Amino acid sequence: MPPLNPDELRIVIARTDLHDACSHPLFSTLNPEEQARALAFRFEEHRRRYAASHIFLRGLIAQLVGSAAKDLTFKANSHGKPALADPSQPDLRFNLSHSGDFAICVLGYRRETGADIERMRSIEDPTGIMASHFSPPEIARILELGSAERDAAFFACWTRKEAYIKARGLGLSIPLNSFEVDVDPFAPAGEFRPVFEREHAGAWICANLDVPHGYAGAVAIEGLTPVTLTMFEWALPAKL
């Protein structure tokens, strides 16, 4: 993978449906806590998806900072957002999200960033969920669409909101209905649009991502300075 440029925001996608993730040699790159958490999941598919996504995260960051994956150490803020713990490492900001058979990681320098991927599915009560988590203008724009477009708009809105609160690093202490995002499910992938905030003074932008069919994905980044968005695919090597 090429070096990450200062004005680049990189999205990398990987499959997590790897049957040998917990027995793969790279499982040893996870620290003891990560290994224990992976093995503690009740269902095998959850074990391998957790293991694969965190092997992916460590391997990806290790390539970019020039370190061995097993030697990376992380710290987390009070809401759980991770960062590199070693102050001698580059000021790399990153965020991991996984759903279904895929994980995505967003990486960039100096500016906070967040990503979200969701497997699209039928929602039993989308109106009730929107009433609790979406702003009135967002709900109105979604309900204006035909029934075929509403699910896509729902997940476009949801992933952009999740990407934004993950970028802020404050978790659900930020109510999802306290800010607004663009809900257009057909917006070109990678086209950044502003996040409209009512409380926070900063400026943030978000964009939808070109993810596999049946999924929705979004990225958010701090500031309005233009960035170059690049996308890569990552695969767990069959053997070392």
Disulfide bonds with the S-S distance in Angstrom:
none
